[in-house]
Amino acid sequence: MTAQITDPDIASIYQAASDYYGGWYEANVERIARSLHPDLAKRAIRKDESGKDFLHHLSKGQMLEKTREGGGSDTPIDRQHYEITILDRYEEIASVKVVANEYIDYLQLAKQDGQWLIVNALWTDNRARQ
């Protein structure tokens, strides 16, 4: 049985994280857009051709373009699941961990003008499930 969330802020934080991942898997630009702050910073440590680490950065516009191009819609349906854990929330800020088959994200959200939005996303490949 799933517990009902009665705190509207907690429900909105879950919704933002769900729209982020659900929008990615559905290639639904409108859905993912409503979860992202205009100044989104999505980052990951990646390796260049020589094997040297670098900080890869994506903006909201780049995330929307990647979603428009198909996002994660090519991921098989049986692998399109994710687990959202709210790590902490204080007033208008929150930290969330999302574990999916392909990725692990640490999201920082802020409540601006009454809406919870993802401001920062630090992610990596989920090597345990590959």
C-alpha positions in Angstrom: 0.0 0.0 0.0 1.3 3.5 -0.9 1.2 6.1 1.8 -0.7 9.3 0.8 1.4 12.4 0.9 -0.4 15.1 2.8 2.3 17.9 2.9 1.7 19.9 -0.3 5.4 21.0 -0.5 6.6 17.4 -0.3 4.0 16.4 -2.9 5.2 19.2 -5.2 8.9 18.2 -4.8 8.0 14.6 -5.7 6.0 15.9 -8.7 8.9 18.0 -9.9 11.3 15.1 -9.7 8.7 12.8 -11.4 8.1 15.3 -14.2 11.9 15.5 -14.7 12.3 11.8 -15.2 8.9 11.0 -16.7 9.3 13.9 -19.2 12.7 12.5 -20.2 11.4 9.0 -20.7 8.3 10.2 -22.6 10.3 12.8 -24.6 7.6 15.2 -23.3 9.2 18.7 -23.5 6.3 20.4 -21.7 6.5 18.0 -18.8 10.2 18.2 -18.2 10.2 22.0 -18.8 7.8 22.6 -15.9 10.2 20.9 -13.5 13.3 23.0 -14.5 14.4 26.4 -13.2 15.3 28.8 -16.0 18.9 28.9 -14.7 19.2 25.1 -14.4 22.8 23.8 -14.0 23.0 20.1 -14.8 26.5 18.7 -14.4 28.4 15.4 -14.5 32.0 14.4 -14.4 32.8 12.8 -17.7 36.0 11.7 -19.5 37.3 13.2 -22.7 38.9 11.2 -25.6 42.2 11.0 -23.7 40.5 9.7 -20.5 40.9 13.0 -18.6 38.0 14.0 -16.3 36.1 17.2 -17.1 32.9 18.9 -15.8 30.1 18.5 -18.4 27.4 21.1 -18.2 23.9 21.3 -19.6 21.4 24.2 -19.4 17.6 24.1 -19.3 17.6 24.9 -23.1 20.0 22.0 -23.8 17.9 19.6 -21.7 14.7 20.6 -23.5 16.5 20.2 -26.9 17.7 16.7 -25.9 14.2 15.9 -24.8 12.7 17.2 -28.1 15.2 14.9 -29.9 13.8 11.9 -28.1 15.2 12.1 -24.6 15.1 8.7 -22.9 12.2 7.4 -25.0 14.4 4.7 -26.6 14.9 3.2 -23.1 12.8 -0.1 -23.0 9.6 0.4 -21.0 10.6 -2.2 -18.4 13.7 -0.1 -17.6 11.9 3.3 -17.4 11.5 3.3 -13.6 13.0 5.5 -11.0 13.0 5.9 -7.2 12.7 9.3 -5.7 14.0 10.0 -2.2 13.7 13.4 -0.6 17.0 13.7 1.4 16.2 17.0 3.1 13.9 20.0 2.9 14.1 23.3 4.7 11.7 26.1 4.0 12.1 26.9 0.2 15.0 24.5 -0.5 15.3 20.7 -0.9 17.7 18.0 -1.9 16.5 14.9 -3.7 18.1 11.7 -4.9 16.7 9.9 -7.9 17.9 6.4 -8.8 17.0 5.1 -12.2 18.4 2.2 -14.3 20.7 4.5 -16.4 21.4 7.3 -14.0 21.7 8.6 -10.4 20.9 12.2 -9.9 21.3 14.5 -6.9 18.8 17.3 -7.4 18.6 20.6 -5.6 15.2 22.3 -5.8 14.0 25.7 -4.8 10.5 27.0 -4.3 10.2 30.2 -6.3 6.9 32.0 -6.8 5.1 29.1 -5.2 6.6 26.4 -7.5 9.2 23.8 -6.8 11.8 23.8 -9.5 15.1 21.9 -10.1 17.9 24.4 -9.9 20.9 22.0 -9.9 21.3 18.4 -11.0 24.5 16.5 -10.4 24.4 13.1 -12.1 26.4 10.1 -13.1 25.7 6.8 -14.8 24.2 4.1 -12.6 27.1 1.6 -13.0 25.5 -0.9 -10.6 22.7 -1.6 -13.0 24.5 -1.5 -16.3 
